[in-house]
Amino acid sequence: MDDDRREGLAPRRSRRIYLLPNAFTTAALFCGFYAIVQAMNGRYEVAAIAIFVAMVLDSLDGRVARMTNTQSAFGEQYDSLSDMVSFGAAPALIMYEWSLRGLGKWGWLAAFIYVAGAALRLARFNTNIGVVDKRFFQGLPSPAAAALVVGLVWIVTDLRQTRWISASGADLAWASFALTIYAGITMVSNVPFYSFKDINLKKSVPFIFVIGIVLLFVLVSSDPPVVLFSLFLLYGFSGYVLWFVRWRRGEPSLSGGRSASPGAAGGDACDACDACDDPGGSDEGDADDEDGEGTGEARSRDEREAASRRSN
């Protein structure tokens, strides 16, 4: 009998390389690289839009992999690397070229803090599978952090084109500095951010919810840079509100090593924000698509296989 089918053993993750989910990951990676190139050419609005497109693609690769049963260890690692480029290096470079360059060493140090925060967040997510409460992200997901940073670039560039403001990126250098450092540090903090993982999309809902979705699309379409930046700005600060509420109630922090709650079992967090359930996905997005479930599964599988061999 196949070892993967023995009682008590988790299914072995395929080592094959599947085209469809990895095509979405490649497209997200392309968007991140394209954003860097456009920022170097001074087309900051295009660069910011490319990062948001990467978020959408990052949220799809994991879902496609699960729908087609094509999850793989390769996809898991590939998605993490793609997230690092699209939601780590690219937003930092865009912000540096747009605003932080004029601050000298303080500018590139702020950009580096963001990049390091994204890398550390992705690494921590991969090693914390099955440890933290799956209902919450531990720290700000990297796709949301990227949206926060490039969202500022997009909204200011758009408002300048429509003559609503005259301030340029250089004029907002210190505001950009503060936002970049805030996003970088919050990614590696223990502040809980709601993951929306306990929402059952297969459950029937009242008709009013469908109308709400239509209104949401209309709202975003009315002014994408303003609406999207506002939404991610609220989400970017919501974690501290949630942390304060949990602290007042005496609930333990996410760093306390508490296992995921039974009601939240299933996927993990991020891939914009579903990366945990990627082809083997990563964070971030994570979401996004914010990281990957393969590490925890492989460890537990190896332990069970060793115990089975000893018993035999």
Secondary structure, DSSP 8 states (H G I E B T S, - for coil): --GGGSTT----------HHHHHHHHHHHHHHHHHHHHHHTT-HHHHHHHHHHHHHHHHHHHHHHHHTT---HHHHHHHHHHHHIIIIIHHHHHHHHHTGGGGTHHHHHHHHHHHHHHHHHHHHHHH-TTTS-TTEEES--HHHHHHHHHHHHHHHHHHHHTTS----TTTTHHHHHHHHHHHHHHHTS--EEE--TT--TTS---HHHHHHHHHHHHHHHH-HHHHHHHHHHHHHHHHHHHHHHHHHHT---GGG-----GGG-SS-S-SSS-GGGSSS------------SHHHHHHHHHHHHHHHHHH-
